[in-house]
Amino acid sequence: MNARNIVGWLAVVLVTAAASFWAFWGVNEAFHEGWCKPQLWMRLLQVLAYLSPAIVLSSLTVLGLRWPRAGASLLVLIGVTIVALMVYGEAYFGLFITLLITALPVIVGLLFLFGRPQPKRVAYAMAVGLPLLIALVFGAEPAVRVSHRFDDGDRGARLVEGNGVTLLWAPAGPGWTRDGLASWDEAVERARYLNEEATGLADAPQDIWRLPTREEIVRSLTRENQNAGGTWDPQTERASYERRPDKESPLWDPHTPLIYLWTAEDVDKGRAWIVVYHGGVFVKPKAVGSPSFGFRAVRDPPDGQE
């Protein structure tokens, strides 16, 4: 094996590893924080968007193998352009991701310029086949799971009872931020001002509604229209379930970005607890306000409604 062959294979291995990483990350995130559009074709486009880095990298590898100079030039140009955009936008994604999207394209581009991997058919198969295989293997379970999500379409106030918890959950509106974008402080404050029906905000605190605790959410999560059997251990601060919960009615709207619910419990001045639709319980910065983070207020059921 000559030097040009070694250099060429180094390029193929590096870019295939990067494409495989993005395929793994993309397919998992596509069914985790993605898959929330109302129409199926829009959800499929979401999946494609999450997988686009892997698709681009594999395509550039094919280009680099077929036309080394053109592929090398394009890879270097992409790396330099991303650096310029990051500097202009003052963006930073952590050292690993930053190197993955800036330095790696430049390095691989230079390797393709001087390298010539042989046999090419094996290089083509590796560059395209491995990321595709990873996407299919790791996407199979979540794809089946989201296709069976229960959704009754009712976005009104819901009385959810069972597993030792009975609570009235706020309807869509100011007490249920289905599109997220709410920090913890905003969630706590807004819940205090909700009117009795949670359809509007009063001018003064009403203190009728509140945020749920970690245990209340854990015990109320469902899977396939049945309670997931969640329990909360206050000593270890860990949740366990008889079956893994999912993003389903009545607690969730499967067709909105919200996947993290703020709880009433904070850790310190800057952090508070969240519960994920799949039952995970984590600490997050209170200031987070992305579409994934929001709240749904709760209250004890009015007399006669239990």
SULBELRA-V492782 format. One line per field, one symbol per residue. phi: phi as a letter, one per 20 degrees, with the letter a starting at -180 (. if undefined). psi: psi as a letter, one per 20 degrees, with the letter a starting at -180 (. if undefined). burial: + if it has 16 or more other ideal C-beta (glycine too) atoms within 10 Angstrom, else -. A space follows every 10 residues. Layout:
phi = ???
psi = ???
burial = ???
//
This chain:
phi = .effffffff ffffffffff ffffffffff eeeelcffdf ffffffgfff eggfffffff ffffffcgff ffffffffff ffgfffffel ebdnffffff ddfggfffgf fffdebfcff fffffffeff gffffffeef fffffffdfe bemedefced cplnccbeef fgqfebefem mcffffffff gfefffemda defcgdledb efegfffgfd fcblmcgfmf ccdffelcdc cfbffbecfe fddfdcffcc dfdfddebfd cbeccegeof ccecfffgbe gfdabcfcbf fggndf
psi = orghgggghg gggghhgghh ghgggghghh ifibljqhqg hhhhhgghgh ihggggghgh ggghhgnggg gggggggggg gggghgggjl qpjqgghghh ifgghgghgh ghhiqnpqqh hhgggghggg hggggggiig ghggghijpp oijojappoo qqkjpoqppq rpbijnnhjc kprggggggh hhiqahikir priqphkgrr qqrghgggii qrplkqpikq qpohgilqqq qhqprrnrqi hqoikripip pqriprgahi qrqqpqhjiq prpqphiplr ihpbroqrrq qqpii.
burial = ------++++ ++++++-+++ ++++++++++ ++++++---- --+--++--+ +-+++-++-+ +-+++--+-- ++++++-++- -++------- -------+-+ ++-+++++++ +++-+++--- --++-+++-+ ++-++--++- -+--++--++ ------++-+ --+-+-++++ ++++++++-+ -+++-+++-+ ++++---+-- +------+++ ++++++++++ +++---++++ -+------+- +---++++++ ++++++++++ ++++++---- +++++++++- +--+-+-++- +++++++++- ------
//
